Amino acid sequence: MITTWGATAVRLVRGQSAPVTYGLIVVCCLVFAISPVSGLNPVYGTGDELLAAQQDYFARWGVVPSELISGVPRAALAPATALFVHGSWLHLLGNMLFLYVFGAMVEERMGHLQFALFYLGCGYLALLAYAAAHAGSDQTLVGASGAISAVLGAFLRLFPKARVTSLFPFLFFLPLRFPAWVVLPFWVTLQWLAALQGGQGPGVAYLAHLVGFSLGFLYAWVRYGRTDRVKKPAPATEGDSQP
């Protein structure tokens, strides 16, 4: 499964009109709340019964690389449905927090419909790329991390000078402010190093993060050109990610 993002916090301006971003957050939270993974729905029982329901849930709505690459018809929709499925509370909250902080400004810049198609398309392709790289795997992939990585890539291209406050574990979580062009490439480097270390098999889909980020950055570069970036962001408001 795609896991959470790691130790980072952000503080920057957020958009004021972003119904798609906030709608995606609401849908993901509702889907998680009624799923067997949340533990809130008594329909799924407890103990072994609950574990079995969770496994069936992931297999039904997540991406199984071996099925997707082999051309199983129903698997073709799996990368789209998997974007709304999360493996734990921490996984959900981490992803939604990054989407909340970075998504609104990108949506305002792109427009609502274009942002929705961008989010879904990049998320689908990121999961597809990961599945192709692990074509023989039967391990299920879920989560919006690939799509949200695309949002980060687009944000870097469109708002490179937006101020981002990060908490670095190796600096005792001291809050340090840097522009997006410093923080987001640093995050990408961490994903790349993690992907190299985890190259022996699937588990954490760092490759999906890298593919999503690259797609988002390239899309914004091609769509908006070299001179259409926002150079002076508005005053900042706060947001946090998971520890």
C-alpha positions in Angstrom: 0.0 0.0 0.0 1.0 3.6 -0.5 2.0 4.9 2.9 2.2 8.4 4.3 4.5 11.3 3.4 7.0 11.5 6.2 7.9 14.3 8.6 7.0 17.6 7.0 4.9 20.6 7.9 3.9 23.4 5.6 2.8 27.0 6.1 1.8 28.9 3.0 -1.1 30.7 1.3 -4.2 28.7 0.4 -6.8 29.4 -2.2 -10.2 30.8 -1.3 -12.3 29.0 -3.9 -11.4 25.4 -4.3 -14.5 23.2 -4.3 -12.8 20.3 -6.1 -10.0 20.1 -3.6 -12.4 20.3 -0.6 -14.8 17.9 -2.3 -12.0 15.3 -2.8 -11.1 15.6 0.9 -14.7 15.1 1.9 -15.2 12.1 -0.4 -12.0 10.4 0.8 -12.9 10.9 4.4 -16.4 9.6 3.9 -15.2 6.6 2.0 -12.7 5.8 4.7 -15.2 6.3 7.5 -17.7 3.7 6.1 -15.0 1.2 5.1 -13.8 -1.7 7.2 -10.4 0.0 7.6 -11.7 2.8 9.8 -13.1 0.5 12.5 -16.1 2.7 12.8 -18.6 0.6 10.9 -20.0 -2.2 13.1 -21.3 -4.0 10.0 -17.9 -5.6 9.4 -17.6 -7.2 12.8 -14.4 -7.6 14.8 -11.3 -9.7 14.9 -10.7 -12.1 12.1 -14.0 -11.2 10.5 -12.9 -7.5 10.3 -9.5 -8.5 8.9 -11.1 -10.6 6.2 -13.4 -7.7 5.3 -10.4 -5.3 5.0 -8.6 -7.7 2.7 -11.6 -8.1 0.5 -12.1 -4.3 0.5 -8.5 -3.6 -0.7 -8.7 -6.4 -3.3 -11.9 -5.0 -4.7 -11.1 -1.3 -4.9 -7.3 -1.2 -4.9 -4.8 -1.9 -7.7 -3.3 -5.4 -8.0 -0.4 -5.0 -10.4 -0.5 -8.5 -11.7 -4.2 -8.2 -12.6 -3.9 -4.7 -14.1 -0.9 -5.5 -16.3 -2.3 -8.8 -17.4 -5.4 -7.1 -18.8 -8.1 -8.3 -16.4 -11.1 -6.1 -17.5 -12.3 -5.0 -14.1 -8.8 -4.0 -13.1 -8.7 -1.2 -15.6 -10.8 1.0 -13.3 -8.8 0.1 -10.2 -6.3 3.0 -10.4 -9.2 5.4 -10.3 -11.0 3.8 -7.4 -7.8 3.3 -5.5 -7.3 7.1 -5.3 -10.1 7.2 -2.8 -9.1 4.3 -0.6 -6.6 4.5 2.2 -4.9 2.0 4.4 -5.0 3.6 7.8 -6.0 6.8 9.7 -2.5 8.1 9.4 -2.4 7.4 5.7 -5.6 9.2 5.2 -4.8 12.2 7.4 -1.4 12.7 5.9 -2.6 12.7 2.3 -5.6 14.9 3.0 -3.5 17.5 4.8 -1.1 17.8 1.9 -4.0 18.0 -0.5 -5.7 20.7 1.6 -2.6 22.9 1.9 -1.3 22.6 -1.7 -4.4 21.7 -3.7 -6.4 24.9 -3.3 -3.9 27.3 -4.9 -3.3 24.9 -7.8 -7.0 24.5 -8.4 -7.6 28.2 -8.4 -4.8 28.6 -11.0 -5.9 25.7 -13.2 -9.7 26.1 -12.9 -12.0 23.6 -11.3 -12.7 21.2 -14.2 -9.1 21.2 -15.4 -7.8 20.5 -11.9 -10.2 17.6 -11.4 -9.1 16.0 -14.6 -5.4 16.7 -13.8 -5.7 15.2 -10.4 -7.5 12.0 -11.6 -5.4 11.6 -14.7 -2.0 12.0 -13.0 -3.1 9.8 -10.1 -4.2 7.1 -12.5 -0.9 7.2 -14.5 1.2 7.2 -11.3 -0.5 4.0 -10.1 -0.3 2.5 -13.5 3.5 3.2 -13.7 4.0 1.6 -10.3 2.0 -1.4 -11.3 4.0 -1.7 -14.6 7.3 -1.7 -12.6 6.0 -4.5 -10.3 3.9 -6.4 -12.9 4.2 -9.7 -11.1 3.1 -8.5 -7.7 -0.2 -9.5 -6.0 0.2 -6.8 -3.3 -2.7 -4.3 -3.4 -1.9 -0.6 -3.9 -4.3 2.1 -2.5 -4.1 5.8 -1.7 -4.1 9.3 -3.3 -0.3 9.8 -2.9 0.4 9.7 -6.6 -2.2 12.3 -7.4 -1.2 14.5 -4.6 2.4 14.3 -5.7 1.3 15.6 -9.0 -0.3 18.6 -7.2 3.0 19.2 -5.5 4.8 19.1 -8.8 2.4 21.6 -10.3 2.7 23.8 -7.2 6.4 23.9 -7.5 6.1 25.0 -11.1 3.4 27.6 -10.5 4.4 29.0 -7.1 8.1 28.4 -6.7 8.6 31.3 -4.3 5.7 30.5 -1.9 7.1 30.2 1.6 7.0 26.7 3.1 7.8 26.0 6.7 9.2 22.5 7.3 9.9 20.5 10.4 13.1 18.4 10.1 13.5 15.5 12.5 17.3 15.7 12.3 17.1 19.3 13.5 14.8 18.4 16.5 11.7 19.5 14.5 12.7 23.1 14.5 10.4 25.1 12.1 12.4 26.5 9.3 11.0 28.6 6.4 12.1 28.0 2.9 10.6 28.8 -0.6 8.8 25.9 -2.3 11.7 25.6 -4.8 13.9 24.4 -1.9 11.5 22.3 0.1 9.7 20.3 -2.6 12.8 19.2 -4.5 14.2 18.1 -1.1 11.0 16.0 -0.6 11.5 14.5 -4.1 15.0 13.6 -3.3 13.9 11.8 -0.2 11.3 9.8 -2.3 14.0 8.9 -4.8 16.4 7.7 -2.1 13.6 5.7 -0.5 12.7 4.2 -3.8 16.3 3.1 -4.3 16.4 1.5 -0.9 13.0 -0.2 -1.4 13.8 -1.5 -4.9 13.6 -5.1 -3.9 9.8 -5.2 -4.0 6.5 -3.4 -3.6 5.3 -2.0 -0.3 5.7 1.8 -0.1 4.9 3.2 -3.6 7.7 5.8 -3.8 7.8 5.3 -7.5 4.2 6.4 -7.8 5.2 9.6 -5.8 8.0 10.3 -8.2 6.0 9.6 -11.3 3.1 11.8 -10.0 5.4 14.7 -9.1 7.1 14.5 -12.5 3.8 14.5 -14.4 2.4 17.4 -12.4 5.5 19.5 -12.9 5.7 18.8 -16.6 2.0 19.4 -17.1 2.2 22.8 -15.5 5.4 23.6 -17.5 3.8 22.7 -20.8 0.4 24.1 -20.1 1.4 27.4 -18.6 4.7 28.0 -20.2 7.9 29.5 -18.9 6.6 32.9 -17.9 3.2 32.2 -16.4 4.4 31.5 -12.8 3.1 33.3 -9.8 6.1 35.1 -8.4 4.6 37.0 -5.5 2.3 34.9 -3.4 -0.2 36.5 -1.0 0.3 36.5 2.8 0.6 33.1 4.3 -1.8 31.1 6.4 -1.0 28.0 8.4 -1.3 24.3 7.7 0.3 21.2 9.1 1.1 17.7 8.0 1.4 14.5 10.1 4.4 14.1 12.4 
